Amino acid sequence: MRKISKEELDEILEKHEKWLNDKGGERADLSHTDLQNVNLRYADLRYADLQNVNLRSADLRYTELQFANLKYAHLQESNLQRSNLQKSNLQNVDLRSADLSNADLRSADLSYAGLSYADLSYADLRRTWLLGTDLPGANLFGTDLRGVYSLWL
């Protein structure tokens, strides 16, 4: 797993923002990167490649992660409150003890995700079972599902 400095991360995020706004730049590729404990609160990581990234205990509150590839990502104990994860690839992601309260997970793919002890209270999971997000094999042991929107409807 590669390590990058804060300056490198800031440069990647700056180039990604330009790419998102059609002003040059390039799509963020943070795959296989160790970003444990990083603060990415309010970051715009739409369409970013975050496959197999280590974001354990990261602050991802209010982060834009629509269409991001988070397959095999390590997000244990991360704070994803109010993050937008619509249509993101969360296959085989480790979200044990993560805080996903009030997160938008509409049409995200959570197949085989580890969600034990995660807080999904008031998360928006519309179109998650039959109409978009796959949950086969997801581990929901001890998961807080209070107020979840339309989990299997």
N, C-alpha and C positions, 0 to 999 in steps of 0.2 A: 504494500500500500504506500503510495507516494505521499510525501509531506510537502506542503507549500507554506510560504510565509504570508503574513497578513497583507503585505504589499502585492504579492502575486495574486492573492484572492481578490483584492480590490481591483486590480487590473482586469482580471477575468470577468468580474461583475460589470465593470465599466464597458468592456467590449461587448458583453452580452446585451446590455441595455441599448447600445448603438445598433446591434443586430436586430433586436426586437423592434426598433423604430426605423428600420430600413436606412440607416445612416452609416453603413459599413459595419465594422466590428465583426464579431464572430460568435457563434452559438457557444455557450458555456459547456465545457466538458470537464466535469469534476469527478468523473468515474474513477473508482479505485483510489480515492484521495482520503486521507485522514483529516477530518474536520471536527473531531471530537471537541465538545464544549464551545464551539464557535457561536458567535452571535450573528445570526442572519435575519433578525427581526425586521420585518417590512421589506425584505429583499424581493426582487422580481426575478424569479427563476423559471418562468414559463418556458416550456420546451427544452429545458436544460437536461444534459445527460448526467445523471447522478447515480448511475448503476454501480452497485457495490461500494458506495461511499460510506465512510464511517461518520455519522452525525450523532453519535451517542451523546446524550445530555446536552444537545444543541438547543439554542433558543431560536425557534422558527415561528414565533408568534406573528400572525398577520402576513406570513410569507405567501407570495403568489407562486404556486407550483403546478398550475394547470398544464396538462400534457407533458409533464416532466417524466423522465424515465428514472424511477427509483427502484428498479428491480434489484433484489438482493441487498438493498440498503440496510444499514444498521442504525436504527433510530430508537434504540432502547432509552427510556427515561428522557426522551426529547420533549420539548414543549412546542406543540403544534396548534395551540389554541387559536381559533379563528383563522387558521390558514386555509387557503383555497387550493384544494387538491383535485379539482374536477378533472375527470378523464385522464388522470395520471396513472402510470403503470407502477403499482405497488405489489407486484407478484413476488412472493417469497420474502417480503420485507419483514424485518424484525422490529415490531412496535411494542414490545413488552414494556409495560409500565409507562408508556408514552401518554401525554396529555393531548387528546384530540378533541377536547370539549369545544363545541360550537364550530368545529371544522366543517368545511364544505367538501364532501367526498362523493358528490353526485357523479355517477358513471365511472368512478375509479375502479381499477381492477385490483382487488385485494385477495386474489386466489392464493391460497397457501400462506397467507400472512400470519405471523405470530402476534396475536393481539392480547395475550393473557395479561390481566391486570391493567390493561389500557383504559383510559377514561374517554369514552365515546359519548358522554352525556351531551345531549342537545346537538349532536353532530347531524348533518344532513346527509343521509345515506339513500336518498331517493334513487330509484332505478339501480339498486345495488344487487339484488338477487336475480331476478328474471329479466330485468330490462337494462342491464349494463354491467354493473360490477359483479364479478364472480366472487363468491365466498366459499367455494368448496374447499374443504381442508383447513379453513381458517381456525385458529385456536382462540376461542373466546372465553376460556376459563378465567373466572374472576373479573371479567370486563364489566365496567359500569356502562349500562345502556339506558340510563334514565333519560327520558325525553327525546330519544333518537327519533328522527323523522323517517317514517316509512321504510323500516329495515327490510321486511320481506313482503311488501305489498306491491 
